[in-house]
Amino acid sequence: MKELEYGSEEDPFTDDLLAVIEKARELAENGDGNNAIAILETITETYAQEWDELLDYGGDSYSIVEPLDSEWTEAILCAQMSTGEIVDLQLMLESWQDEISADFSMSLEALRQGWDYEPLQQIMQGDDTAELWENERPSFADDLALIRLQILERQNRYTEYLNLALAEEMTLQYLTQLAALGRVEEAMSAAKILMEKAEEGFALAKILREDGYLVEALEICLAGINLTGNCLHEFATWTSDLAQGLEDNATALTASIIAFKIRPSFRDYGKIQDYAGETWLTLKQDLLQTLRDQPDWGIREAQVDIFLHEGLIDDAIKTVERDSYYASELVHRVMDAAVSHRPDWVIDNARRRAEPIIEQGKADRYDAAVNWLKKVKAAYLQLGQKAEWSAYRSQLEAAHGRKRKLMELFKELNK
């Protein structure tokens, strides 16, 4: 291992170790679990030996132990081991677990169960009364099931895959495998009963679309976008595009509205207008209210785009009022639009942005200050107050005339 340098803020081990773990993963994926175990044994033993030193330099085991536990699990389930080798490996894993304050519960359970564990065998053969977990389901159960499913899929053991996925309530994997096998009617029927999360519907719909089952994909979308999940915006947008391709404007409209209400965008706003037809005027007011009601974090650009598109200058102004970035392009855009509608606001707001930069002598930001002053000038001229602008500029020049870089930039205000 690399020698640790005192005071280093970076962990010098993790990247190298993860690269070696990846090599073990490749071996396991190719069915060579025994050589994968040999690599992992060397890595884990070395890491344990260096653990005290790593602790002294502020290291922790979290970044490496999770991928180690995962790859140990896969290697174990891909290896051929005698009873004696299993016992030896169990003792080593338990010892390393104590030495580096790690949790190898999943790999230890994979070692205990293997593939011959009777309840597991019963489940894979389709016995829906078998119970894989005698007591409380452990926190790693889903991860262990996913690793088993990946191995079964690589081995083309699809019946066992489907039985295990169904028993372990891995609905996404169950439905998508059915679809991938061309068992579309079964997938559609099962989805009506099992589908509870948007992610499940999205994954199934994508496979159906890829395989040319467009109508079926859209049917899954209609059900899936009304479920809970973390992919709803992407799913709804995808659904809208699919529906548009199938000339189903009603579904495209519904999906675009869902997408907009989750994360407003000018693109979805325009799509909704295209699909809405005679209902647009009513829908528009609802969408605009959605924009006003939502926190502006992450959607401020969409708010500005839409409010300016609709000529709602006051709403656009409210959107950027709290934008404190010294060179905000959004504020510039709103000021350009507001200069004929609210010139007094432009003057006050642009001065509040320019003057602190100038007064604090932030020379690297003088160009930004002058750009704000250009807005001030435009607003004074809009009001027909050229004299007031000249007086304000003269005041600034008198107070800051020794700031040569600033005065050079002031020449731009003559344009």
N, C-alpha and C positions, 0 to 999 in steps of 0.2 A: 504493500500500500504506500501511497505517497506520504511523505513526512509532513506532519501538520505544522503550520506556521502560527506562532502565538499571535493572537489578536485578529486572525483572519475571520471575516464575517461570512465567508462562503464555506460550505461543506465540501472538502476536497475529494470525498469518497463517492458520493451518491451517483454522479453521472457515469463514472467508470463502472460502478457496480451494476447499475441499471442496464448498461450496455452488455455486460456479461450475462445478466439474467435474461436478456432478450435472446442471447444465443441458446441458453437452456430452453427457452420457450420454443424456439425454432426446432430444436431436436425433438421435444415432446410432441409438437404438432406433426412431425414426420414419423411419429410412432416409436421414437427411440427414447423412452422414458428412463432407461437405466443410465445412459450417458448424460441425460439431463440431470439426474440425481447426483451423478459424480461431480458435475460442475457446481450444482447448488450446494453440495456438501463442502466443497472447497471455499466457496464464497462465504457461506454462513460461518464456518469455523474461523476464517480469517477475520471476519467482521467481529466475531465474539472476542477474539484475541486482542483486537485493537479498541474494544469498546471503552475500557477505562480511560484510555488516552483521548478518545473522541469526546467523552463526557467532560473531561478537563477543559476542553476547548469549546464547550457550549453546544456540542452536537446532540442529536436525538435520533431515536431509532425509527420514528414514524414514517419518514420518507422512503425508507428502504424495506421495512418489515412487511408492509401491506403487499407490495409486489412480490416479495420473497414468499410469503404465505400462499399467495395465489399460484405462483409458479411451482412451489413445492407440491401443492395439491394436484396440479395438472400432471406433473412428472410422476407422482405416485400412482395416479390413475392410468398412466400410460406404460408403467413399468411391469416387468415380471420379476417378482421377489419371492424368495423362500420364507418360511415362517421365521427362521433365525434372522434373516436380513430385515424383516419387518420389525422384530423386537429391537434389534440394534438401532434401527433408524428412529423408532419411537423414543428410545432412551436419549439419543442425540438431540432430537427436536425438543424434548422436555428440558434437557440441560441447557441448550442454547436459549430457550424461552426464558429461563431464569436468569441467565447471564446478561442478556441485553434488554431485560424488561419488555419482552415482546409477547405477542399473542399468536401462537401457531395453532389455534384451536381448529381451524378449518382443515389444515393439512393433517393434523393428528386424527381428526374424524375420518378423513378420506383414507388414512392408513388403517384405521380400525374397521371401516366398512368395506373398503375395496369395492369390487363389483359383485362379490359372491354373497354379500349380506342378504339374508333371506327376505326381509321385507322389501328391499330394493329389487330383488329378482322378481318377487311377486308383482310389484308395481309395474315393472317393465314388461311383464307378461300380460298386463291388463287387468289385474285383480284390483278393483276399485274399493275393496274393503281393507286392503293392507295399509298400515301406518308406518311411514319411514321414521318418524320421530316418536319415541315412546313417551317422552315428557314434553316440556315446552319447546317449541320450535326455536332453534338457536338463531342468533343475529346473522350468522354467515350462511344460513340455509339457502337463500336465493343465489348467492355467489357460487356455492358448491353445486347447486343444480345447474347453473349456467355452464360451468366447466364440464360437467358430465354431458350436457346436451351438445356442447361443441365437439366433444370426443365422439359421441354417438353419430353426429352428423358426418364427421370426417370418415367414419367407418361405414357410412350408408346404412345404418341400423335405424331406419325411419320409424318402424312400428314401435320399437322400444323408446325412441325419442319422443314420439307423440304421447305414449302412455305416461312417461315420466313428466313431460311438460304439463299434461293435464292434471296429474296427481299433485304436482308441486305448485299448481295455480300460476304457471308461467304462461299466461294467456297470449301475450304478444308472440312468444316463440311458437306456441301451439298453432295459432291461426296462420301465421306467416309460413310455417312449414307445410301446413295443409295446402295453402295456395301455391307454394313453390313446387309441390308434388303434383299440381294440376287437379287437386281435389277441391275444386272451386265451390261446388254446391255444398259440400261438407263445411268448408270454411265459412260460407255465408250463413248457413244454419247455426253453426257454433257461435258465430259473432253475435247473433241476435240474443243468445243466452248468456254468453261469457263476457262480452266486451264491456268494460267499466271505465277505461281511461282513454283519453284522446290519443295517447301515444300508440295504443294497440290498434285503433282504427286507422291512424295515419300510416303505420308500418304495413298493415294489410292492404290498404288502398294503393300504396305505391307498388307493391308486388303485382296486384291485379292490373294496374295500369301498364306496367312493364310487359306483362304477358298478354296485353291486348283486351283485357276484360274491362272496358271503359265504363259501361253501364253499371256493372257490379261495383266497380271502384267508386263511382259516384254515389251509389246506394249506401256504401259503407261510410263515405264522407258525410252524408246527410245525418247519419246516426252519430258519427264520431265527433263532429264539431259541436255537438250539444253536451258532450261529456266534459269532465274536469281534466286538467293536465297542464303541463308546462310548455306544450308545443302548439297551443291553440292559434296563435297569430300565424305562424308558418303554415299550419294545417288549413286554416280558413283561407288564406291567400292561395294556397295550392288548390284547394277545392274550387275556388272561384275561377281559376285559370282552366281547370279541367271542365267545369260546367260551361264556360264560355266556348271551349272547343267543341262541346257537344250541343251548342246552341240552346242551352238551358238557362235562359236569362234569369228566371225566377230564383234558381239555386245560386247562380253567380251573384245575384244581388244580395241574397241572404248571407252568403259567405263573406262577401266584401264588407257588409255592415258589421258582422262579427269581428272581422280583422280590424276594421277601423276603430271599433270601440275598445279593443284590447290595446292597440298601439296605433294611434292616428297617423296617417300619412297622406300626402297630397295625391299620391298615385291611387290609393283606395278611394279617396274622395272623388276623384275624376271617374273612376270605374263605376262607383255608385250612381253618379249622375248619368252616365251612359246607359246603365241598366234600368234606371228608375222610371223613365218615361214621364207619364202624367203625375206620378206621385213625388216627383223630385222636390217641388217647393215645400211640401210637408216634411219630407225626409231631411232636406237641407237644414231646416230649423233645429231638428233633433240632433243632427251631427254637429252643428255649430255649438249647441248647448253642451254636447259632450266635450268639445274642445275647451269650452270655458270652465267646465267643472273639473277637468282632470288636472292633477299636479303637472307642472310644466317640465319636470325632470325627464329629459330624454326625448321630449316631443316638441320642444320649443320651435325648432325649425319648421315642423309641420304646421304648428299653430300660426306662425308668421306667414308661411306660404299661403295658407288657406284664407286667413283673415285679409291679407292684402289682395288676394285674388277676388274676394267678395267685396272689396272696398271698405272693410270694417276697420278703419284706421284706429279708432279708440281701443278696440280689442287687441290690435297688434301692439299698440303702445303699452297696454297693461301687461302683455306677454313679456316685453323686454325691460320693463321698469327695473327689475332686480338683476338684470344682466350686468355684472360688474367688470367684465373683461375689458381691459383698457383699449382694445382695438376690435371690439365686437363687430363682425360683418352684419349680423342680424340687426343690431341697433342702427347701423348705417342704412340698411335697407328700409327700415321702418321710418327713419328720419327723411329719407328721400321721398317716401310716399306721403309723409305727414307734413312736409314743409308748406304745402298749400292749404292744408286742413287745420293743422295745429302748429303754426309757426312759433308761437310763444313757448310751447312745450319743447320744440327743437332747440330754441335758444337756451332755455334753462338747462335742459338735459345735456346738451353738448358742452356748454360752459362748465358744468359740474364735472365733466369727464376731462376736459382739456386743462383746466386751471391747476388741479393738484399735480399733474405731470410737470407743468412749467414751474410752479412754485417750489417743488421738491428737487428741481434740477436733474430730472431723470433724462439725461441726454439721449440715451438709447431709445427713448420713447417720444422724442420731440416730433418725429414724423407723424405719430398717432395723434398727438395734441393738435398739430396743424390740420390734420384731416378733420378733427372735430370742429376746429375753428372755421373750416370751409362750410360746414353745416350751419354754424352760427351766422356767417355772412349771408348764406342763401336765404335764411329765415328772415333776417333783418331786411334784405332787399325785397322779399315777398311782402313784407309789411309796409314797404315804401319808406323805410327808416334808414336810408343810406347814411345820414349824418350820425345816427346813433351807432351804427357799425364803425364808422370812422373814429368816433370818440372812444369806443371800446378798444379798438385796435391800438390807438395812440396810447391809451392807458397801459396796455400790456407792454408796448415798446418802451415806454418810459420806465416801467418797473423792472424790465428784464433785458434792457438794451445791451448789457455786457455779455449776455449769453450768445456768443457769436454763431454757434451752430443753429440755435433757434432763430436768430435774426436772418440767417441765410435762408432757412426754410420759410420764413415769413414772406419771402418774395413770391412764393406760390400763391399767396392770398391776393395777389394783384391780377391773377388770371380771371 
